[in-house]
């Protein structure tokens, strides 16, 4: 979909959108259009329950003397629109226009707050986010099943400023789309080596990309990560991305779990629903999408992204319950469940990151535990941290971006659940507090680095459409962490 920003328009096809405030108060553009149609808009409202509430829509077929197909009255409510209000509005309208089969629209923005260019940019951003569609493998779709909207003209006073604001937002959208694409790919297409090849494409944006193969990781002592992938014919990989856009000597670091398919290994998962485990690389996908977003908008900060890529398969060489592996840190881990594999991948990735780069902080992301989904469902991501200041910044970024997070506890009593007689620790903590004991496990590999662990198991995939997120891979975390960086670590 092509998005443009203009001061005026002479739209002669497609749809026209004008605003209506609470109490059926027409905005200036709506008043002008009502006059041009001999009061058709006012009559339509009188014969409908439409009242101008936020996001209400009333479709009016254009009179015969107009060349456009329809006029849409869009409710703005009675309060200034927030960034998230505007983004949701853009996404909702995009979906409605596609459902109606419209090909183009002229959207008049002349109310909703004091900063009309920013409102226009956020509306366009929301529409852009909703426009994503993973359909590359659909070969028999009927025309009426395909999206139709190809042009959106935003009519606003201050079009140049809106265009500038949207450019930065659209850069973030490109990062979100890359994450959604990676998460949606089937596991026969996206496996560690092919994933790494996709990341290599970021080099054209100025991101330095380094790939470690199994031989290099073995030399570094990454026994925890390599143990997970030893049952697969696909070679495990670690990918390091570097964006140097600022002056901070100690980089920011983001680390992602990239299990491209998770059978559970010898501790095999149940068959029903296992096809969803293609998105167990969601944490790595977010780190890649974030790095793209930062590079696209030329973020003024030095940032490292590290992802551990493995496939967890149950062949004759697979890791067994009872095995003991030695992590890069030198700590030994007794495997009690091969389906608790993501924390093993992150153990070596986190240690490697803090040891090599000495970052100012680390944030890791992983679709780590079903326990987190039991705790918070699909609305919030849970996070754990050893740093209160970082936690407050992340929570604020979650509120601002609409990707909500909730802090969970860490405590010695939970850490004690990882004790075992055979090694320094075991990789599960028992039946209770599974998300917490997983975080306690990871904390053992961050040394003294300020750290946040984000468990995104419940928010990486959506079974239903949301205003700015079509069902499927959500890209949750890219907007959150981009905002986290932009609001606190640039300049």
Long-range contacts (C-beta under 8 A, 24 or more apart in sequence): 1-94, 1-127, 1-128, 1-131, 1-149, 1-150, 1-151, 1-152, 2-150, 2-151, 2-152, 3-124, 3-127, 3-128, 3-152, 3-154, 3-166, 3-170, 4-151, 4-152, 4-153, 4-154, 5-120, 5-124, 5-153, 5-154, 5-156, 5-159, 5-160, 5-162, 5-163, 5-166, 6-153, 6-154, 6-155, 6-156, 6-159, 7-155, 7-156, 7-157, 7-159, 8-155, 9-106, 9-153, 9-155, 11-68, 11-104, 11-106, 11-153, 12-67, 12-68, 13-67, 13-68, 13-69, 13-103, 13-104, 14-68, 14-69, 14-102, 14-103, 14-104, 14-105, 14-106, 14-151, 15-68, 15-69, 15-70, 15-71, 15-72, 15-97, 15-100, 15-102, 15-104, 15-105, 15-106, 16-62, 16-68, 16-70, 16-71, 16-72, 16-105, 16-106, 16-107, 16-108, 17-71, 17-72, 17-74, 17-93, 17-105, 17-106, 17-107, 17-108, 18-71, 18-72, 18-73, 18-74, 18-108, 19-73, 19-74, 19-75, 19-76, 19-108, 19-109, 19-110, 19-111, 19-112, 20-45, 20-50, 20-52, 20-58, 20-73, 20-74, 20-75, 20-76, 21-52, 21-75, 21-76, 21-77, 21-78, 21-111, 22-51, 22-52, 22-53, 22-75, 22-76, 22-77, 22-78, 23-51, 23-52, 23-78, 24-50, 24-51, 24-52, 25-52, 27-76, 27-108, 27-110, 27-111, 28-110, 28-111, 29-108, 29-110, 29-155, 30-73, 30-108, 33-71, 36-66, 37-62, 37-63, 37-66, 37-71, 38-63, 40-71, 41-71, 41-73, 44-73, 45-73, 50-75, 51-75, 52-76, 52-77, 52-78, 53-77, 54-81, 54-85, 54-89, 55-88, 55-89, 55-92, 57-92, 57-93, 57-96, 59-100, 68-106, 69-102, 70-100, 70-102, 72-96, 72-97, 76-111, 76-112, 80-112, 80-113, 80-114, 81-112, 81-113, 81-119, 83-118, 83-122, 83-400, 84-402, 86-112, 86-119, 86-122, 86-123, 86-125, 86-126, 87-122, 87-123, 87-125, 87-126, 87-129, 87-402, 87-467, 87-468, 88-126, 88-467, 88-468, 89-123, 89-126, 89-467, 90-122, 90-123, 90-124, 90-125, 90-126, 90-127, 90-128, 90-129, 90-130, 90-468, 91-126, 91-127, 91-129, 91-130, 91-466, 91-467, 91-468, 91-469, 92-126, 92-130, 92-467, 93-123, 93-127, 94-126, 94-127, 94-130, 94-131, 94-149, 94-152, 95-130, 95-465, 95-467, 97-148, 97-149, 98-147, 98-148, 98-149, 101-144, 101-148, 102-148, 102-149, 103-148, 103-149, 103-150, 103-151, 104-149, 104-150, 104-151, 104-152, 104-153, 105-149, 105-151, 105-152, 105-153, 106-153, 106-155, 107-152, 107-153, 107-154, 107-155, 108-155, 108-156, 109-154, 109-155, 109-156, 110-156, 110-157, 116-156, 116-157, 116-158, 116-162, 117-156, 117-158, 117-159, 117-161, 117-162, 117-165, 118-161, 118-162, 118-165, 119-156, 120-154, 120-156, 120-158, 120-159, 120-162, 120-165, 120-166, 121-162, 121-163, 121-165, 121-166, 121-169, 122-169, 123-154, 124-152, 124-154, 124-162, 124-166, 124-169, 124-170, 125-166, 125-169, 125-170, 125-172, 125-173, 126-467, 126-468, 127-152, 128-169, 128-170, 128-173, 129-173, 129-176, 129-468, 129-469, 130-467, 130-468, 130-469, 130-470, 132-176, 132-177, 132-180, 132-470, 133-470, 134-180, 134-181, 134-184, 134-472, 134-473, 137-186, 168-297, 171-293, 171-296, 171-297, 172-293, 172-296, 172-297, 172-478, 172-479, 172-482, 174-292, 174-293, 174-296, 175-289, 175-290, 175-291, 175-292, 175-293, 175-294, 175-296, 175-475, 175-478, 175-482, 176-289, 176-293, 176-475, 176-478, 176-479, 177-289, 177-475, 178-285, 178-288, 178-289, 178-292, 179-282, 179-285, 179-286, 179-288, 179-289, 179-473, 179-475, 179-477, 179-478, 180-289, 180-472, 180-473, 180-474, 180-475, 181-473, 182-281, 182-284, 182-285, 182-288, 182-289, 182-473, 183-278, 183-279, 183-281, 183-282, 183-285, 183-460, 183-461, 183-472, 183-473, 183-474, 183-475, 184-279, 184-472, 184-473, 185-278, 186-278, 187-260, 187-261, 187-277, 187-278, 187-311, 190-260, 190-278, 190-281, 191-234, 191-260, 191-261, 191-311, 192-229, 192-234, 192-235, 192-236, 192-237, 192-258, 192-260, 192-309, 192-310, 192-311, 193-234, 193-235, 193-237, 195-237, 195-239, 195-258, 195-260, 195-281, 195-284, 195-307, 195-309, 196-237, 196-239, 196-309, 198-288, 199-239, 199-241, 199-288, 199-307, 202-241, 202-288, 202-291, 202-292, 202-295, 205-292, 205-295, 205-296, 206-243, 206-295, 207-241, 207-242, 207-243, 207-291, 207-292, 207-295, 208-241, 208-242, 208-243, 208-244, 209-239, 209-240, 209-241, 209-242, 210-239, 210-240, 210-241, 210-242, 211-237, 211-238, 211-239, 211-240, 212-237, 212-238, 212-239, 212-240, 213-237, 217-348, 220-328, 220-352, 221-326, 221-327, 221-328, 221-330, 222-327, 222-328, 222-348, 222-352, 223-325, 223-326, 223-327, 223-328, 223-348, 224-325, 224-326, 224-327, 224-328, 224-333, 224-344, 224-345, 224-347, 224-348, 225-308, 225-310, 225-344, 225-345, 225-347, 225-348, 225-349, 227-319, 227-323, 227-325, 227-335, 227-344, 228-259, 228-265, 228-310, 228-312, 228-319, 228-338, 228-341, 228-344, 228-345, 229-310, 229-311, 229-312, 230-317, 230-318, 230-319, 231-265, 231-266, 231-312, 231-313, 231-314, 231-315, 231-317, 231-318, 231-319, 232-310, 232-311, 232-312, 232-313, 232-315, 233-313, 233-315, 234-260, 234-311, 236-308, 236-309, 236-310, 236-311, 237-309, 238-306, 238-307, 238-308, 238-309, 238-349, 238-352, 239-305, 239-306, 239-307, 239-309, 240-304, 240-305, 240-306, 241-287, 241-288, 241-291, 241-304, 241-305, 241-306, 241-307, 242-302, 242-303, 242-304, 242-305, 243-291, 243-294, 243-295, 243-299, 243-301, 243-302, 243-303, 243-304, 243-305, 244-302, 245-294, 245-295, 245-298, 245-299, 245-300, 245-301, 245-302, 245-303, 246-299, 246-300, 246-301, 246-302, 246-489, 246-490, 246-491, 247-302, 248-301, 248-302, 248-360, 248-489, 249-302, 250-358, 250-359, 250-360, 251-302, 251-303, 251-304, 251-357, 251-359, 251-360, 252-301, 252-302, 252-303, 252-304, 252-359, 252-360, 252-361, 252-363, 252-485, 252-489, 253-303, 253-304, 253-305, 253-306, 253-353, 253-354, 253-357, 253-359, 253-361, 253-362, 253-363, 254-287, 254-290, 254-291, 254-303, 254-304, 254-305, 254-306, 254-362, 254-363, 254-364, 254-365, 254-481, 255-287, 255-305, 255-306, 255-307, 255-308, 255-346, 255-349, 255-350, 255-353, 255-362, 255-363, 255-364, 255-365, 256-281, 256-283, 256-284, 256-285, 256-286, 256-287, 256-288, 256-305, 256-306, 256-307, 256-308, 256-349, 256-364, 256-365, 256-366, 257-281, 257-282, 257-283, 257-284, 257-307, 257-308, 257-342, 257-345, 257-346, 257-349, 257-364, 257-365, 257-366, 257-367, 257-368, 258-283, 258-284, 258-285, 258-307, 258-308, 258-309, 258-310, 258-345, 259-310, 259-311, 259-312, 259-341, 259-342, 259-345, 260-309, 260-310, 260-311, 261-311, 261-312, 261-313, 262-312, 262-339, 262-341, 262-342, 263-312, 263-313, 263-314, 264-312, 264-314, 264-338, 264-339, 265-312, 265-313, 265-314, 265-318, 265-319, 265-338, 265-339, 265-341, 266-314, 266-318, 266-319, 266-320, 266-321, 266-338, 267-321, 267-337, 267-338, 267-339, 268-314, 268-339, 269-339, 276-461, 279-367, 279-460, 279-461, 279-473, 280-342, 280-367, 281-309, 281-367, 282-365, 282-366, 282-367, 282-456, 282-460, 282-461, 282-473, 283-307, 283-342, 283-364, 283-365, 283-366, 283-367, 283-368, 283-454, 283-456, 283-477, 284-308, 284-309, 284-365, 285-473, 285-475, 286-365, 286-456, 286-475, 286-476, 286-477, 286-478, 286-481, 287-365, 289-475, 289-477, 289-478, 290-477, 290-478, 290-481, 290-482, 293-478, 293-482, 294-482, 294-485, 299-485, 299-486, 299-490, 300-490, 300-491, 301-485, 301-489, 301-490, 303-485, 304-353, 304-357, 304-359, 306-349, 306-352, 306-353, 307-349, 308-345, 308-346, 308-348, 308-349, 310-341, 310-345, 312-338, 312-339, 312-341, 314-338, 324-422, 324-423, 327-351, 327-445, 328-352, 328-355, 329-444, 329-445, 331-424, 331-425, 331-444, 331-445, 332-423, 332-424, 332-425, 333-423, 333-424, 333-425, 333-426, 333-427, 334-420, 334-422, 334-423, 334-425, 334-426, 334-427, 335-426, 335-427, 336-420, 336-426, 336-427, 336-428, 337-427, 337-428, 340-427, 340-428, 340-438, 342-366, 342-367, 342-368, 343-368, 343-427, 343-438, 343-441, 343-442, 344-427, 346-442, 346-445, 347-441, 347-442, 347-444, 347-445, 348-445, 350-442, 350-445, 350-446, 350-451, 351-445, 351-446, 351-447, 354-446, 354-447, 354-449, 355-447, 359-449, 360-450, 361-387, 361-390, 361-449, 361-450, 361-451, 361-452, 362-446, 362-449, 362-450, 362-451, 362-452, 363-394, 363-451, 363-452, 363-453, 363-454, 363-481, 363-484, 364-442, 364-451, 364-452, 364-453, 364-454, 365-454, 365-456, 365-477, 366-453, 366-454, 366-455, 366-456, 366-457, 367-455, 367-456, 367-457, 367-460, 368-435, 368-438, 368-453, 368-455, 368-456, 368-457, 369-434, 369-435, 369-438, 369-455, 369-457, 370-434, 370-457, 371-433, 371-434, 371-435, 371-436, 371-438, 372-435, 372-455, 372-457, 372-458, 373-457, 373-458, 375-408, 375-435, 376-406, 376-458, 377-458, 378-458, 378-459, 378-462, 379-404, 379-458, 379-459, 380-404, 380-405, 380-406, 380-458, 380-459, 381-405, 381-406, 381-454, 381-455, 381-456, 381-458, 381-459, 381-476, 381-477, 381-480, 382-406, 382-407, 382-408, 382-435, 382-454, 382-455, 383-407, 383-408, 383-452, 383-453, 383-454, 383-455, 384-408, 384-409, 384-410, 384-436, 384-439, 384-443, 384-452, 384-453, 384-455, 385-410, 385-450, 385-451, 385-452, 385-453, 386-410, 386-443, 386-446, 386-450, 386-451, 387-450, 387-451, 387-452, 389-450, 390-450, 390-451, 390-452, 391-452, 393-484, 393-487, 393-488, 394-452, 394-480, 394-484, 396-487, 397-480, 397-481, 397-483, 397-484, 397-487, 397-488, 398-480, 400-483, 400-487, 401-479, 401-480, 401-482, 401-483, 402-468, 402-479, 403-459, 403-476, 403-477, 403-479, 403-480, 405-454, 405-480, 408-435, 408-436, 408-439, 409-436, 410-436, 410-439, 410-440, 410-443, 414-440, 415-440, 415-443
